[in-house]
Amino acid sequence: MKDDIASGHASLTPSSWVQRWSHLVPPHGQVLDVACGHGRHAWWFYKRNHPLTLVDRSKDAIESIAIPATSCEAVVADIENGPWPFAGRQFDAVVVTNYLWRPLLPTLLASVAPGGVLIYETFTQGNETVGKPSRPDFLLRPGELLAAFRELRVVAYEDGFLEAPDRFVQRIAAVREPLVATGVPRYLLDQRTG
């Protein structure tokens, strides 16, 4: 990576939530960045030696990221009106920020590999009092991320108000238990023997 390429993205500071929980991603684990925009999280993970898979409906946004193709699979796709471009695939991390399309939540859950992590942060009810988005379609209901990802082990969860800029958000960091040699998740074995 050339320093001049990276410097163009220096102002795209990653979410503090993503930074805080990115250590949960297995070393060199494949990261899927959903609705990646101009790549603020892609650059964060690229600098930490993670191979990337990016998806966004904006070709201009995808092309602006400029991470070498050897480290990054970049896909332009309308994931709300077209097929999921990664059917049957799982990732060591699924990262989503400032994006909500409820019909996609089960697909995102299925995309987290055993031993993988989901890091998700987006707007929640209450945000309509301080700005955009304000439509209920784009605002999580109380506890909605917990319900949608209840199959995962929640490591951290927050639901509330943040400042600068003022916004109401819900965020979760959750992991899928790794499979043990029998192919059964460890938490199920622990329940049988516990």
C-alpha positions, 0 to 999 in steps of 0.5 A, spaced: 500 500 500 502 506 498 502 512 503 499 517 498 493 512 497 492 511 504 492 518 506 486 520 502 482 515 507 485 518 513 479 522 514 475 516 514 475 514 521 473 508 523 467 507 528 470 507 535 465 500 536 469 497 530 475 499 533 474 496 540 471 490 538 476 488 532 480 484 536 475 479 536 476 477 529 481 471 528 488 473 525 488 474 518 480 472 518 476 474 512 472 480 513 465 482 510 464 489 510 456 490 508 454 497 505 462 499 506 461 506 503 468 509 502 471 504 506 473 507 513 472 500 516 476 496 510 482 500 511 482 499 518 482 491 517 486 492 511 492 495 515 491 489 520 492 484 515 485 481 514 483 479 507 477 483 505 470 482 501 466 489 500 459 490 498 456 496 496 451 498 491 455 505 489 460 503 484 463 510 485 464 508 493 467 501 491 472 504 486 474 510 491 477 505 496 483 503 492 485 497 496 490 492 492 485 487 489 490 481 492 487 483 498 480 485 497 474 482 493 470 488 492 463 487 489 458 492 487 451 489 488 444 492 490 443 487 496 436 490 497 433 489 490 437 483 488 440 476 490 445 476 496 452 476 492 455 471 497 450 465 497 453 460 501 459 463 504 461 465 511 466 470 513 470 470 520 467 477 521 461 481 518 461 488 519 455 493 518 455 500 520 450 505 519 445 501 515 439 497 516 435 492 511 431 488 516 430 482 510 438 481 510 438 480 518 438 472 517 443 472 511 448 476 515 447 471 521 448 465 516 454 469 514 458 469 520 463 463 520 464 458 526 469 462 531 467 468 527 464 475 529 459 480 528 460 487 529 454 491 528 452 499 529 446 503 526 441 508 528 435 506 533 429 509 535 430 516 538 434 518 532 428 522 529 429 527 535 436 529 533 436 528 525 437 523 520 435 517 519 428 519 521 424 514 518 422 507 522 424 503 516 431 505 518 431 505 525 432 499 530 426 497 535 429 496 542 433 490 543 432 488 535 439 486 534 439 482 540 433 478 538 436 478 530 442 475 533 440 471 539 444 465 536 450 468 537 454 469 544 453 477 545 460 480 547 457 487 548 451 490 547 449 498 547 443 502 546 443 509 547 445 516 545 452 518 543 454 525 542 458 529 536 455 528 532 448 527 536 445 520 534 441 514 537 444 508 536 444 500 537 450 496 537 452 489 538 459 485 538 457 477 538 461 471 536 459 464 533 461 459 537 467 455 534 465 447 532 469 442 536 472 436 532 465 432 533 462 438 529 457 440 534 458 447 537 462 447 544 456 451 548 452 445 546 457 440 549 458 444 555 450 443 556 450 436 555 456 435 560 455 441 565 
